[in-house]
Amino acid sequence: MSRTIQDHNFLVWEVYPSGGAHGFSDNPDVIFHCLTQHDLPPRSIAIGADEMEAQRRIHDMDDAALLVLLAKAREI
């Protein structure tokens, strides 16, 4: 499951949980992929949850909370 958010620069980001290490669902990262400026590298951040919980958190977070995660995420 993914969703999109718009940052303060009007860039649209797709947000989704990755598979964890070796494709397992434990400890996935949250991935941010820019849909409006394709030359920007994707970003990721760990949130310490399994994939199902990560999906729930992404779904339940408001845009402001996801923008905070985006600001803290590191480039891949």
Secondary structure, DSSP 8 states (H G I E B T S, - for coil): --EEEE-TTS-EEEEEE---GGG-SSS-EEEEEESS-TTS--EEEE-SS-HHHHHHHHHHS-HHHHHHHHHH-EE-
